[in-house]
């Protein structure tokens, strides 16, 4: 599975803030958080179920959200049609807009966003290349027809293999925020973008404690005692 990472840094402070999370052991209970964040990669993939980890280190907060591709896109294979590619692009752009997915109890500055997507989508073929291929086809019609048949079979085989290989893929996005006041309430408003997403298993670790709960479209608000 190929992944791409998109990172937007709004200030140099993001680099300093990111380093704080490499020292999670310095905060009470944050060793557990490190294991929980890492567990996102190993956790079983279930359609309709997302995962969210929230970690506090001083005034910085990290959100790590993982959602199944099937719930985000409505399909679970490499996009091929124009409509599929457009939805894929739209969803990538959505993940980069924190305020379209979460609403917080107080204002925070978004320092860093890192998105991991399951596939690289190739750009369209160059028109000149397509023209050259057409000329070559005219010159070697019979031979190319045979090759095209072989390539078609090979393509079908690759497509089936690719489809199988990409089963149970996920989108994963991490946000780094700076909050002058501790977060008391976090609402996941992004449920409206993914109708088949039934619930998100949420774990949080703050400077003063830790907890876990399930948030759903009907109960999308997480209250943190901090």
C-alpha positions in Angstrom: 0.0 0.0 0.0 1.4 3.3 -1.0 1.0 6.3 1.2 1.5 10.0 0.8 2.0 12.5 3.5 1.0 16.1 3.3 2.3 18.4 6.0 1.4 22.1 6.5 3.4 24.0 9.1 2.1 27.4 10.0 5.0 28.5 12.1 8.4 27.5 13.5 6.7 26.8 16.7 5.3 23.6 15.2 8.8 22.1 15.1 9.3 22.9 18.8 5.8 21.6 19.7 6.3 18.4 17.7 9.4 17.6 19.7 7.4 17.8 22.9 5.5 14.7 21.9 8.8 12.8 21.5 9.2 13.3 25.3 5.9 11.9 26.4 7.5 10.0 29.2 8.1 13.3 31.0 4.4 13.6 31.7 2.4 11.5 34.1 0.5 8.8 32.3 1.8 9.7 28.8 3.8 6.4 28.5 0.4 4.8 28.1 -0.5 7.4 25.5 2.6 6.5 23.4 1.5 2.9 23.3 -2.1 3.8 22.4 -1.0 6.1 19.6 1.2 3.3 18.2 -1.6 0.9 18.5 -3.6 2.7 15.8 -1.4 1.1 13.2 -1.9 -2.4 14.6 -5.5 -2.2 15.5 -8.0 -4.3 13.6 -9.8 -2.5 10.7 -13.6 -2.5 10.9 -16.0 -0.8 8.5 -18.1 1.9 10.2 -15.6 2.3 13.1 -13.0 5.0 13.4 -10.3 5.6 16.0 -9.3 8.9 17.7 -6.4 9.5 20.1 -6.0 12.8 21.9 -2.8 13.6 23.7 -1.9 16.6 25.7 1.7 17.8 26.5 1.6 21.1 28.3 -0.3 23.6 26.1 0.1 21.4 23.0 -2.5 18.9 21.9 -2.2 16.2 19.3 -5.2 14.6 17.6 -4.7 11.4 15.6 -7.8 10.3 13.6 -8.0 7.1 11.6 -11.0 6.2 9.4 -11.6 3.3 7.0 -11.4 4.2 3.3 -14.8 2.4 2.7 -16.5 4.9 5.0 -14.6 8.0 3.7 -15.0 7.3 0.0 -17.8 4.8 -0.3 -15.5 2.3 -2.0 -12.3 0.5 -1.0 -10.1 0.3 -4.1 -7.8 2.6 -6.0 -9.8 5.3 -7.6 -9.9 5.0 -11.4 -12.9 7.0 -12.8 -13.0 10.8 -12.8 -15.8 10.8 -10.2 -13.8 8.5 -7.9 -10.6 10.5 -8.2 -12.6 13.7 -7.5 -14.1 12.3 -4.3 -10.6 11.1 -3.3 -9.2 14.6 -3.8 -12.1 16.2 -2.0 -11.7 14.0 1.0 -8.0 14.7 1.2 -8.7 18.4 1.2 -11.4 17.9 3.9 -9.0 16.1 6.2 -6.7 19.2 6.1 -9.5 21.4 7.4 -9.5 20.7 11.1 -12.5 23.1 11.8 -14.7 21.0 9.4 -14.1 17.9 11.5 -13.8 19.1 15.1 -15.3 21.9 17.2 -13.5 22.8 20.4 -14.6 24.4 23.7 -12.0 27.2 23.2 -9.9 28.6 20.5 -6.6 26.9 19.6 -3.9 27.5 17.0 -3.4 24.7 14.5 0.4 24.3 14.2 0.7 21.2 12.0 -1.3 18.8 9.9 0.0 15.5 8.6 -2.2 13.4 6.3 -1.5 9.8 5.3 -3.6 8.6 2.3 -3.7 5.0 1.1 -2.8 5.6 -2.6 -1.0 7.9 -5.0 -3.3 8.9 -7.8 -1.5 9.2 -11.2 -2.1 12.3 -13.3 -3.8 12.0 -16.7 -1.7 10.8 -19.7 0.1 13.4 -21.8 -1.7 14.1 -25.0 1.5 13.9 -27.0 2.3 10.5 -25.6 -1.2 9.3 -26.5 -0.7 10.5 -30.1 2.6 8.7 -30.4 1.0 5.5 -29.1 -1.8 5.9 -31.7 0.8 6.3 -34.5 2.7 3.2 -33.3 -0.6 1.3 -33.2 -1.3 2.2 -36.9 2.2 0.9 -38.0 2.0 -2.4 -36.1 -1.7 -3.0 -36.0 -1.7 -6.8 -35.9 1.2 -7.1 -33.5 -0.1 -4.4 -31.1 -3.5 -6.1 -31.1 -1.9 -9.2 -29.7 0.1 -7.2 -27.2 -2.9 -5.2 -26.2 -4.7 -8.5 -25.4 -1.8 -9.6 -23.3 -1.6 -6.2 -21.6 -5.3 -6.3 -21.0 -5.1 -9.6 -19.3 -2.1 -8.4 -17.3 -4.0 -5.2 -16.4 -7.0 -7.2 -15.2 -4.7 -9.4 -13.1 -3.0 -6.3 -11.6 -6.3 -4.6 -10.9 -7.6 -7.6 -9.1 -4.4 -8.0 -7.2 -4.4 -4.2 -6.4 -8.0 -4.3 -5.3 -7.4 -7.2 -3.0 -4.2 -5.7 -1.7 -5.8 -2.4 -0.8 -8.7 -4.0 1.1 -9.0 -2.6 4.6 -7.1 0.6 3.9 -7.4 3.7 6.1 -7.0 7.5 6.0 -4.9 8.7 9.0 -4.5 12.3 9.9 -2.6 13.9 12.8 -3.2 17.5 14.0 -1.0 19.4 16.4 -2.6 22.4 18.2 -1.5 25.0 20.7 -4.2 25.8 23.3 -3.8 28.5 25.9 -6.6 26.9 28.0 -7.1 23.2 28.6 -9.8 21.6 26.4 -12.9 20.7 28.2 -15.2 19.7 25.4 -14.4 18.3 21.9 -17.2 17.7 19.3 -16.6 15.7 16.2 -18.8 17.4 13.7 -17.2 15.5 10.8 -19.7 12.6 11.0 -21.9 14.5 8.5 -19.3 13.9 5.8 -19.3 10.1 6.3 -22.8 8.7 6.6 -21.7 5.1 7.1 -19.4 5.9 10.0 -21.2 4.6 13.0 -18.9 5.4 15.9 -15.3 6.5 16.8 -13.5 4.8 19.6 -11.7 7.6 21.4 -8.9 7.6 23.9 -7.4 10.6 25.6 -4.4 11.3 27.8 -4.0 14.7 29.4 -1.6 16.2 32.0 -4.1 15.2 34.7 -5.6 12.0 33.6 -6.8 9.6 30.9 -10.0 8.1 29.7 -11.9 6.5 26.8 -15.3 6.6 25.3 -17.2 6.0 22.1 -18.6 8.9 20.2 -21.3 8.6 17.6 -23.3 10.8 15.2 -26.0 11.1 17.9 -23.5 11.7 20.7 -20.5 13.4 19.0 -19.2 15.3 22.1 -16.4 14.3 24.2 -16.1 15.8 27.7 -12.6 15.9 29.3 -12.1 16.4 33.0 -8.9 18.3 33.0 
